[in-house]
Amino acid sequence: MKLTAGGRRLAAAALVQSLGIGLFMASSMAYFTRQVDLSANQVASGLALAGVVALGISLLGGVLADRYGARRVLAAVYLGRGVCCAAYVFVTDFWQFMVVTLCAVACDRAGPPVLQALVAVAVPERQERTRLLAVVNVVRNCGLGVGAMAAGVALASDTQAAYRVTLVAIGLAFLGGAVLVLRVSELTAPTAAEAAPEGTAEGPVKGRVLPDARYLTLTGLNFLLFFFDTMLLVAMPVWILEHTDAPRATVSVLFALNTVLVVVLQIPVSRLATGQRRTTRMLTWTGAVLAVSSLCFAASGSVAGGPAVAWLAAAVVTLSLAEVIANSAVWDLSIALAPEEQRGRYLSVFNLSVAGQRVLGPVMVTGLLLGSGSLGWVVAAGVLVVAGFAAERVARAAGERIRAEVAVHA
């Protein structure tokens, strides 16, 4: 895939800031507990509370993007994250940590929908938008891994000076991302007539505070389909350690397997998101493949040794496939079904399904799914199949309504 100049800058910005995120993720807990003298519980509870509060604050990103332009707002978000990382150098107690963390998490939550809004105006052609977002996702995954490995220098040194230099480096990485974003040109979006055959929302929609009912319904269903994230990060390690006799090292191996599969498959799978009907069908595929993954997890709990590891590997392979299918579909549809003049606001609301899953998903997993053993996985499989099919029907109906509205205004 050949990227435009703007696409290359966005990919470079994603790489630079993901290097910073990788550094922070790998070194921050050690810094806060060993140098700032916060307890692990204080750090965990502070991050959780900031995540909940930031859910509402993050909506402002979309509103500001609609008013002032996605490029400026995304640059401001990256700059804000950089300032927060540098501010951690001066944190000495829990409440200072909370203030900085709330600002940092709010910027983090606001970033993805504003990035999508910028891609929508920087890349006029619909399919190329999805492919660019796929490239950004792959680059981000690679950057996170490299950044996490680079954090080993600070961890090995384990001195306050090393951690502070790392935090300043993270801040500079975000600053570099902001500079690259400001160099992206915002092009004219396709006209309503051009977008109508593909079922996009380019017609005039004025005076609407919240997205329409179908868009909100699709957002709710995406909350369920994004369960792949919680399955991987929470359910998979707990299930392996407490419900199977697979070796403990299986957890890290399967995490690595997921990373490799997403990096390898994301761009090729994104090419399948062509046309409204085919893209909406990918939502059904997502639910079905996630259901297969759930059943594989269930099967791993009833066997021992090699067969258990084999079922777990099959579960992660299918989960990874569902992840890249879901990403490709929702990147396309969340932009295409949002009216141009309120695109930032719509995308911010849609992103609540992702942020909400990361906040509520762990509670659902530990309180409902894992507590029911293999039966919980079977029930989850049924729910995911229904959610995928329902999401396809809702998205298709939304596209048809938009085409009808465009025809009326034409």
C-alpha positions in Angstrom: 0.0 0.0 0.0 1.4 3.4 -1.0 0.6 6.1 1.6 0.1 9.8 0.8 2.4 12.3 2.4 -0.2 13.0 5.1 -0.6 9.3 5.7 3.1 8.8 6.1 3.2 11.6 8.6 0.3 10.2 10.6 2.0 6.7 10.6 5.3 8.4 11.7 3.4 10.2 14.5 1.8 7.0 15.6 5.2 5.3 15.7 6.9 8.1 17.7 4.1 8.4 20.3 3.7 4.6 20.6 7.4 4.4 21.5 6.6 6.8 24.3 3.6 4.8 25.4 5.7 1.6 25.4 8.3 3.2 27.5 5.7 4.5 30.0 3.8 1.2 30.3 6.9 -0.8 31.1 8.6 1.6 33.5 5.8 3.7 35.1 4.8 1.2 37.8 8.3 0.8 39.0 8.8 4.6 39.1 5.7 5.3 41.0 6.2 2.5 43.6 10.0 2.6 44.0 10.7 6.4 43.5 7.5 8.2 44.4 6.7 5.7 47.2 3.1 5.0 46.1 1.7 1.6 46.8 0.7 -0.7 43.9 -3.0 -0.4 45.1 -2.8 3.4 45.0 -1.5 3.3 41.5 -4.1 0.8 40.3 -7.0 2.6 42.0 -5.8 5.9 40.7 -5.7 4.6 37.1 -9.1 3.0 37.5 -10.7 6.2 38.9 -9.1 8.3 36.2 -10.3 6.0 33.5 -13.9 6.3 34.7 -13.9 10.1 35.0 -12.1 10.4 31.7 -14.9 8.6 29.9 -17.1 11.8 30.0 -14.2 14.2 29.5 -13.0 12.5 26.4 -16.2 13.5 24.6 -14.9 17.0 24.5 -12.2 15.9 22.0 -14.8 15.2 19.3 -16.7 18.5 20.0 -13.5 20.5 19.8 -12.4 18.6 16.6 -15.7 19.6 14.9 -15.2 23.2 15.9 -11.5 23.8 15.5 -10.4 21.0 13.2 -9.1 17.5 14.0 -5.5 18.3 13.2 -5.2 21.1 15.8 -7.0 19.1 18.4 -5.0 15.9 17.9 -1.8 17.9 18.1 -3.0 19.4 21.3 -3.9 16.0 22.7 -0.4 14.6 21.9 1.1 17.8 23.4 -1.0 17.4 26.5 0.1 13.8 27.0 3.7 14.9 26.7 3.3 17.6 29.3 1.7 15.1 31.6 4.6 12.7 31.3 7.0 15.4 32.1 4.9 16.5 35.0 5.2 13.1 36.6 8.8 14.0 37.3 7.5 16.5 39.9 4.9 14.2 41.5 5.6 13.5 45.2 2.2 12.3 46.6 -1.0 10.4 45.7 -3.1 13.5 45.0 -0.6 15.0 42.7 -0.4 11.7 40.9 -4.2 11.7 40.6 -4.4 15.1 39.0 -1.7 14.4 36.4 -3.1 10.9 35.7 -6.6 12.3 35.2 -5.3 14.7 32.6 -3.1 12.1 30.9 -5.9 9.5 30.7 -8.4 12.1 29.4 -5.9 13.0 26.6 -5.4 9.2 25.9 -9.2 8.6 25.6 -9.8 11.6 23.4 -7.0 10.7 21.0 -8.4 7.7 18.9 -11.7 9.3 17.7 -9.9 12.6 16.9 -7.3 10.6 14.9 -10.1 9.0 12.9 -11.7 12.4 12.3 -8.3 13.6 11.0 -7.9 10.6 8.7 -11.4 11.2 7.4 -10.5 14.7 6.2 -6.9 13.9 5.2 -7.8 10.9 3.1 -10.8 11.5 0.9 -11.2 7.9 -0.4 -13.1 5.6 1.9 -11.1 2.4 1.5 -7.8 4.2 1.8 -8.9 5.6 5.2 -9.4 2.1 6.6 -6.0 0.9 5.2 -4.2 3.9 6.6 -5.8 3.2 10.0 -4.6 -0.4 9.6 -1.0 0.8 9.0 -1.2 3.1 12.0 -2.4 0.2 14.1 0.5 -2.1 13.0 3.0 0.7 13.5 1.6 1.4 16.9 1.9 -2.3 18.0 5.5 -2.4 16.8 6.3 0.9 18.6 4.8 -0.3 21.8 7.0 -3.4 21.7 10.2 -1.5 21.0 9.4 1.1 23.6 8.7 -1.6 26.2 12.1 -3.2 25.5 13.9 0.2 25.7 12.4 0.7 29.1 14.7 -2.1 30.3 17.5 0.5 30.6 15.7 2.4 33.3 14.4 -0.7 35.0 17.9 -2.2 35.1 19.4 1.1 36.5 16.5 1.6 38.9 17.5 5.1 39.8 15.5 8.2 40.1 17.6 9.9 37.5 17.1 7.1 35.0 13.3 7.1 35.4 13.2 10.9 35.1 15.2 10.9 31.9 12.8 8.2 30.6 9.8 10.4 31.5 11.3 13.4 29.7 12.1 11.2 26.7 8.4 10.1 26.6 7.3 13.7 26.7 9.6 14.5 23.8 8.2 11.6 21.8 4.7 13.0 22.2 5.9 16.4 21.2 7.4 14.9 18.1 4.1 13.3 17.3 2.3 16.6 17.7 4.7 18.3 15.3 4.2 15.6 12.7 0.4 15.8 13.0 0.5 19.6 12.4 2.2 18.9 9.0 -0.8 16.8 7.8 -2.9 18.5 5.2 -6.7 18.5 5.7 -8.2 17.9 2.3 -11.8 18.5 1.1 -14.0 15.5 2.0 -16.1 13.7 -0.7 -19.4 15.3 -1.6 -22.6 13.8 -0.6 -23.4 12.6 -4.1 -20.0 10.9 -4.3 -20.4 9.1 -1.0 -24.0 8.1 -1.4 -23.4 4.9 -3.3 -21.3 3.6 -0.5 -23.8 4.6 2.2 -21.9 7.3 4.0 -23.3 10.1 6.1 -22.2 13.2 4.2 -25.7 14.8 3.9 -26.6 17.7 6.2 -27.5 16.8 9.8 -28.0 19.9 11.9 -29.1 20.6 15.4 -28.4 17.0 16.6 -26.8 16.9 20.0 -26.4 13.1 20.3 -25.9 10.6 17.4 -29.0 9.1 15.9 -30.6 6.0 17.4 -29.0 3.5 15.0 -25.5 4.9 15.5 -26.0 4.7 19.3 -27.3 1.1 19.0 -24.2 0.2 16.9 -22.0 1.8 19.6 -23.7 -0.4 22.2 -23.2 -3.6 20.1 -19.6 -2.7 19.5 -19.1 -2.6 23.3 -19.9 -6.4 23.2 -17.8 -7.1 20.1 -14.8 -5.3 21.5 -14.8 -8.0 24.2 -11.8 -9.5 22.4 -9.7 -6.9 24.2 -10.8 -8.0 27.6 -10.7 -11.7 26.6 -7.0 -11.3 25.8 -5.8 -9.0 28.6 -7.9 -10.3 31.5 -9.8 -13.5 30.8 -7.0 -15.4 29.0 -4.2 -15.1 31.7 -6.7 -15.7 34.6 -8.2 -18.7 32.8 -4.8 -20.3 32.1 -3.5 -19.8 35.6 -6.6 -20.8 37.6 -8.7 -23.1 35.3 -6.2 -25.1 33.2 -3.0 -27.0 34.0 -1.1 -25.4 31.1 2.4 -24.1 31.9 2.5 -20.5 33.3 4.8 -19.5 30.5 1.9 -20.2 28.1 0.5 -16.8 29.0 3.5 -14.8 27.7 3.8 -17.0 24.6 0.1 -16.4 23.7 0.5 -12.7 24.2 3.4 -12.7 21.8 1.4 -14.8 19.3 -1.5 -12.3 19.4 0.9 -9.4 18.7 2.5 -11.2 15.8 -0.8 -12.2 14.2 -2.2 -8.7 14.5 0.9 -7.1 12.9 0.9 -9.7 10.1 -2.9 -9.8 9.4 -4.3 -6.3 10.1 -3.3 -4.7 6.7 -4.4 -7.6 4.5 -7.7 -8.0 6.3 -8.4 -4.3 6.1 -8.5 -4.7 2.3 -11.7 -6.8 2.8 -13.6 -3.7 4.0 -14.8 -2.7 0.5 -18.4 -1.6 0.1 -21.1 -1.1 2.6 -22.6 -4.7 2.4 -19.3 -6.5 2.7 -18.1 -4.3 5.5 -21.2 -4.7 7.5 -21.0 -8.5 7.0 -17.6 -8.4 8.7 -19.4 -7.6 12.0 -21.2 -10.9 11.8 -17.9 -12.6 11.1 -16.5 -10.9 14.2 -19.2 -12.3 16.4 -18.9 -15.8 14.9 -15.1 -16.0 15.1 -15.1 -14.6 18.7 -17.7 -17.4 19.5 -15.3 -20.0 18.2 -12.5 -18.5 20.3 -14.8 -18.7 23.4 -15.6 -22.4 22.8 -11.9 -23.1 22.4 -11.2 -21.5 25.7 -14.0 -23.6 27.2 -12.5 -26.8 25.7 -9.1 -26.0 27.2 -10.4 -26.3 30.7 -11.6 -29.9 30.3 -8.3 -31.4 29.0 -4.7 -31.6 30.3 -1.2 -31.2 29.0 -0.6 -30.7 25.3 -4.2 -30.7 24.3 -5.0 -27.9 26.7 -2.2 -25.8 25.2 -3.4 -26.6 21.7 -6.9 -25.4 22.5 -5.6 -22.3 24.1 -3.4 -21.6 21.0 -6.5 -22.1 18.8 -8.5 -19.7 21.0 -5.9 -16.9 20.7 -5.5 -17.4 16.9 -9.2 -17.1 16.4 -9.4 -14.2 18.8 -6.6 -12.4 16.9 -8.5 -13.0 13.7 -11.6 -11.5 15.2 -9.7 -8.5 16.4 -8.3 -7.6 13.0 -11.8 -8.2 11.3 -13.5 -6.0 13.9 -11.0 -3.2 13.7 -11.3 -3.1 9.9 -15.1 -3.0 10.0 -15.6 -0.5 12.8 -12.9 1.9 11.5 -14.8 2.1 8.2 -18.3 2.2 9.5 -17.9 4.5 12.4 -16.6 7.2 10.0 -18.9 6.4 7.1 -22.1 6.5 9.2 -21.2 9.8 10.9 -22.3 13.1 9.3 -19.4 15.2 8.2 -20.2 18.3 10.2 -20.5 16.3 13.4 -18.0 13.6 12.7 -15.8 14.3 15.7 -18.7 14.2 18.1 -20.1 11.0 16.6 -16.7 9.2 16.7 -16.1 10.3 20.3 -19.4 8.7 21.3 -18.6 5.6 19.4 -15.2 5.4 21.1 -17.1 5.1 24.4 -17.8 1.5 23.5 -14.1 0.8 23.5 -13.2 2.8 26.6 -16.3 1.4 28.4 -15.2 -2.1 27.6 -11.8 -1.4 29.1 -13.4 -0.1 32.3 -16.3 -2.5 32.7 -14.9 -5.6 30.8 -12.6 -6.8 33.6 -15.6 -6.7 36.0 -17.7 -8.7 33.6 -15.0 -11.3 33.2 -14.1 -11.8 36.8 -17.7 -11.5 38.1 -19.6 -13.4 35.4 -17.6 -15.3 32.9 -14.8 -16.9 34.8 -17.0 -17.6 37.8 -19.2 -19.8 35.7 -16.3 -22.0 34.4 -16.7 -23.5 30.9 -20.4 -22.7 30.9 -19.6 -19.0 31.0 -17.6 -19.3 27.8 -20.4 -21.1 26.1 -22.9 -18.4 27.1 -20.4 -15.7 25.9 -20.2 -17.5 22.6 -24.0 -17.2 22.1 -24.1 -13.6 23.1 -21.3 -12.7 20.7 -22.9 -14.4 17.7 -26.1 -12.5 18.4 -24.3 -9.2 18.8 -22.4 -9.6 15.6 -25.5 -10.4 13.6 -27.4 -7.6 15.2 -24.6 -5.1 14.5 -24.6 -6.0 10.8 -28.3 -5.4 10.6 -28.2 -2.1 12.4 -25.2 -0.8 10.3 -26.8 -1.9 7.1 -30.1 -0.1 8.0 -28.2 3.0 9.0 -26.4 3.0 5.6 -29.7 2.6 3.7 -31.3 5.4 5.7 -28.3 7.7 4.8 -28.6 6.8 1.1 -32.3 7.7 1.2 -31.6 11.1 2.9 -28.9 11.9 0.4 -31.3 11.1 -2.4 -33.8 13.5 -1.0 -31.3 16.3 -0.7 -29.8 15.7 -4.1 
